[in-house]
Amino acid sequence: MSRIGKLPVAIPAGVKVTADANVITVEGPKGKLTQDYSDLVKIDVQDGQALVTRSDDTKPARAAHGLYRSLIRNMVQGVTDGFTKNLIINGVGFRAEVQGKLLIMNLGYSNDFIAAIPDGLTVTADAQGKISIAGIDKQQVGEFAAEIRRLRKPEPYKGKGVRYETETIKRKVGKAGVK
């Protein structure tokens, strides 16, 4: 049995979870999230917790068991606390600013990058080169952060580029020079 899938998901006070017709809905103080789920698993909501059970012991059912339990846990966490990803812009002249629903970044290329901020996300950028992306959907927050990082990945010689706040860049030594 899946070690992750068999654990119940605790539902805190103020969060409402409903599962019917292969759709699970989680509603909380920060918003509402919905997720389709497969017939391979069954979701029971009772006594302040959600329990995921699988229909049979096939490999796809075993894989879906842990997956849907993790998705439900992320949905509950999202509507109560939310998710945040922080990015650091490092480089001379590199900067970012938010104008309405647009994130405008100068990353050392001849033209600025303009990224439309998706609905449901809040983005803030400060003068020190820190971008903070927050929202209730973990997948949406992570995907938008990855798109921003992909515009200028950090390079190993000077560390210039866009990196996650928790990411460490292994620095390389440049050319030694000829004597």
Secondary structure as GFF3:
##gff-version 3
##sequence-region A 1 179
A	DSSP	beta_strand	9	10	.	.	.	ID=ss1
A	DSSP	beta_strand	16	20	.	.	.	ID=ss2
A	DSSP	beta_strand	23	28	.	.	.	ID=ss3
A	DSSP	beta_strand	31	36	.	.	.	ID=ss4
A	DSSP	beta_strand	41	46	.	.	.	ID=ss5
A	DSSP	beta_strand	49	54	.	.	.	ID=ss6
A	DSSP	alpha_helix	59	80	.	.	.	ID=ss7
A	DSSP	beta_strand	83	90	.	.	.	ID=ss8
A	DSSP	beta_strand	95	99	.	.	.	ID=ss9
A	DSSP	beta_strand	102	106	.	.	.	ID=ss10
A	DSSP	beta_strand	113	116	.	.	.	ID=ss11
A	DSSP	beta_strand	121	125	.	.	.	ID=ss12
A	DSSP	beta_strand	130	135	.	.	.	ID=ss13
A	DSSP	alpha_helix	138	151	.	.	.	ID=ss14
A	DSSP	beta_strand	161	164	.	.	.	ID=ss15
###
